[in-house]
Amino acid sequence: AQRVTQPEKLLSVFKGAPVELKCNYSYSGSPELFWYVQYSRQRLQLLLRHISRESIKGFTADLNKGETSFHLKKPFAQEEDSAMYYCALRAGGANNLFFGTGTRLTVIP
Amino acid sequence: GAGVSQTPSNKVTEKGKYVELRCDPISGHTALYWYRQSLGQGPEFLIYFQGTGAADDSGLPNDRFFAVRPEGSVSTLKIQRTERGDSAVYLCASRRTGGNTGELFFGEGSRLTVL
């Protein structure tokens, strides 16, 4: 069975500091990993996906199959990064996503 | 419409009542999903439609929950004999199939409160 773990419910960092939101997964096959974000009073939306290997809003995430992790990182946090972040996994051949419980990031001015 | 639309945005009902929640996906998106999000939790998968048919309903918690999508566009999630534990935000999402990137487009959700 698939499982996505986000160990931190809350994370606070100062503006300009590096930020890392942790995500670990459990799945025996080859998963696809995603980060979704929900800004205040907005709907849940895709931030980035591992297969694209892209940087979005300064965020990157690398899939580490050895450690079964997909941590989200940004070198210099901005106030507008304050939001709820969800890590999600799609199992091979499946159509639905399994979400973690989310991490609320607060960037302190 | 520009995005996934869900109605009502808020619904308060009494235990034992019947509830319907509606989702209007992005035009042309053949895949439609329902998720449930309880307080402090991530979205929990309920059901997935491909066109008119429910391709995967493994997430429906029990037979009080049912969803339809008769014309392959709008979907309705139906909850019978509501219980207090059904209180949650019900999220709908749609996805364009073909060239699948896995991106789901979410609605703003319907907040259900069962008293």
Interface residues (C-beta under 8 A of the other chain):
Chain A: V4 Q6 K9 E32 F34 R43 L44 Q45 L46 R49 Y86 A88 R90 N95 N96 L97 F98 F99 G100 T101 G102
Chain B: G3 V4 A31 Y33 Y35 G40 Q41 G42 P43 E44 F45 Y48 Q50 A55 D56 G59 L91 T101 G102 E103 L104 F105 F106 G107 E108 G109
